[in-house]
Amino acid sequence: MRRVVLFHMWSLDGVAEEPGDWVFDVDQAVFDNIAEVIGSQDDVLLGRGTYDYWSGHWPNEGEEPFRGFINATTKHVFTSRPLNAQWSNSVVVGGPAETYVRDLKEQDGSNIGDIGIHASVGLAKSLHDAGLIDDYRLLIAPTFAGRGYRMFDGQQEQRRLQLVSSQSTESGALLLHYQKRLSS
């Protein structure tokens, strides 16, 4: 079975929206971590807002290794409306995200990589609530953003995770890797 791997950048106060406004310093360890996370992914899940924003940015600019990865990878875009901008390797998904992602996860994992979710906070929250995220790869920036969308605002069911790894970087970021526990 394939794994769904969430990669998010969060401020110290939990804001996940628009990290360009509050991630000020990155170092080689951050880029190495991103390369590790995306190195096992061959599908990416995107919400419509992220698609609209990213399709105007990543095809023409942006940092490697993410730029090459996101342009070449199949992007599953969850939307009820036709896409305005065309971006290579994009697939429109009009049905329920939870059902679609369950089906993707059931594909043979021996020949197919992980399924990534980057940004798309609303979509990530719905997949978290449905118990479909297997790995949480978080970059915690040493910044209080103050305002913005938080993935875990509101009521969530208690869920325990298992720490796989943690690393602090020269720029003060924390790189955290958690996995869903098989039993609580």
C-alpha positions in Angstrom: 0.0 0.0 0.0 1.2 3.5 -0.9 1.8 6.1 1.8 0.4 9.7 1.9 3.2 12.0 3.1 2.4 15.5 4.2 5.1 18.1 3.8 4.3 21.4 5.4 6.1 24.5 6.6 4.6 25.9 9.8 5.4 28.9 11.9 6.1 28.3 15.6 2.5 29.3 16.3 1.1 26.8 13.8 0.4 29.0 10.8 0.6 27.0 7.5 -0.5 29.7 5.1 1.9 31.6 2.9 5.3 30.6 4.3 7.0 33.1 2.1 5.7 35.7 4.5 7.4 34.1 7.6 10.1 31.7 6.5 13.1 34.1 6.4 16.2 31.9 6.5 16.8 28.5 5.0 20.0 26.6 4.8 21.3 23.5 3.0 19.8 21.2 5.6 16.3 22.5 4.6 17.0 21.8 0.9 18.4 18.4 1.7 15.3 17.6 3.7 13.0 18.7 0.9 15.0 16.5 -1.6 14.6 13.5 0.8 10.9 14.0 1.1 10.2 14.5 -2.6 12.6 11.8 -3.6 10.1 9.0 -2.9 7.0 10.8 -4.3 5.6 10.3 -7.8 2.1 11.8 -7.2 1.1 15.1 -5.5 -2.3 16.1 -4.2 -3.3 19.8 -4.6 -6.3 21.8 -3.7 -7.6 24.3 -6.2 -6.3 27.4 -4.5 -2.7 25.9 -4.3 -3.0 24.8 -8.0 -4.0 28.3 -9.1 -1.2 29.9 -7.2 1.5 27.4 -8.0 0.7 27.1 -11.7 1.6 30.7 -12.1 4.9 30.3 -10.3 6.6 26.9 -10.5 6.6 26.4 -14.2 8.7 29.5 -14.7 10.7 30.1 -11.5 11.4 28.7 -8.0 14.1 26.9 -6.1 15.4 23.4 -6.9 15.0 20.6 -6.1 11.3 21.4 -5.7 10.8 23.2 -9.1 12.0 20.3 -11.2 10.0 17.8 -9.1 6.7 19.6 -9.0 6.8 20.3 -12.8 7.5 16.7 -13.7 5.2 15.0 -11.1 1.6 14.0 -11.6 -0.6 16.6 -9.8 -4.0 15.5 -8.7 -6.1 18.7 -8.4 -9.3 18.6 -6.3 -11.7 21.0 -7.8 -15.3 21.3 -9.0 -14.4 23.9 -11.7 -12.4 23.6 -14.9 -8.7 24.7 -14.4 -8.0 28.2 -15.7 -4.2 27.6 -16.2 -2.8 24.6 -17.9 0.2 23.0 -16.1 1.8 19.8 -17.3 1.0 16.5 -15.6 -2.2 17.8 -14.0 -5.2 15.6 -13.4 -8.6 17.1 -12.4 -10.4 15.2 -9.6 -14.0 16.2 -9.2 -15.1 13.5 -6.7 -14.6 13.2 -3.0 -11.0 13.5 -2.0 -11.1 10.8 0.7 -12.4 8.1 -1.8 -9.9 9.1 -4.5 -7.0 9.1 -2.1 -8.0 5.7 -0.6 -8.0 4.3 -4.2 -4.5 5.9 -4.9 -3.2 4.4 -1.7 -4.3 0.9 -2.8 -2.1 0.9 -5.8 0.8 -1.5 -5.7 3.5 0.1 -3.5 6.4 -2.0 -4.8 6.6 -0.1 -8.1 4.8 3.2 -7.2 6.2 5.8 -4.9 4.6 7.9 -2.1 1.7 10.3 -2.6 2.7 13.8 -1.4 0.6 16.6 -0.2 2.3 20.0 -0.1 0.6 23.2 1.0 -3.2 22.8 0.3 -4.0 23.2 4.0 -7.7 22.6 3.6 -7.2 19.4 1.6 -4.5 18.3 4.1 -6.9 18.9 7.0 -9.6 16.8 5.4 -7.2 13.9 4.7 -5.9 14.2 8.2 -9.4 14.1 9.6 -10.1 11.0 7.5 -7.0 9.3 8.8 -5.4 9.1 5.4 -2.0 10.8 6.1 0.7 8.3 7.0 3.7 10.5 7.4 4.0 14.1 8.7 7.2 15.9 7.5 7.2 19.3 9.0 9.5 22.3 8.8 8.9 24.5 11.8 10.3 28.0 11.2 11.6 30.0 14.2 8.9 32.7 13.6 5.6 33.6 15.1 3.4 34.5 12.1 0.7 36.0 14.2 -2.2 35.3 11.8 -3.0 33.0 9.0 -4.6 29.6 8.3 -3.7 26.8 10.7 -4.2 23.2 9.8 -5.3 22.2 13.3 -7.7 25.0 14.2 -10.9 23.6 15.7 -11.8 20.3 17.1 -9.8 17.2 16.0 -9.9 13.6 17.2 -6.9 12.7 19.4 -4.3 10.9 17.4 -0.9 9.7 18.6 2.1 9.8 16.3 5.5 8.2 16.4 8.7 10.3 16.0 10.9 9.0 13.3 13.5 11.8 13.3 14.1 15.4 14.3 16.8 17.8 13.3 17.6 21.5 14.1 19.2 23.5 11.3 21.8 26.3 11.4 19.0 28.7 10.4 17.0 27.7 13.5 14.3 25.6 11.8 13.2 22.2 13.1 12.8 19.4 10.7 10.4 16.8 12.1 9.2 13.5 10.8 6.3 11.7 12.4 4.4 8.6 11.4 1.0 7.5 12.2 1.1 4.8 14.9 -0.4 1.5 14.0 -1.9 1.1 17.4 -2.5 3.7 20.1 
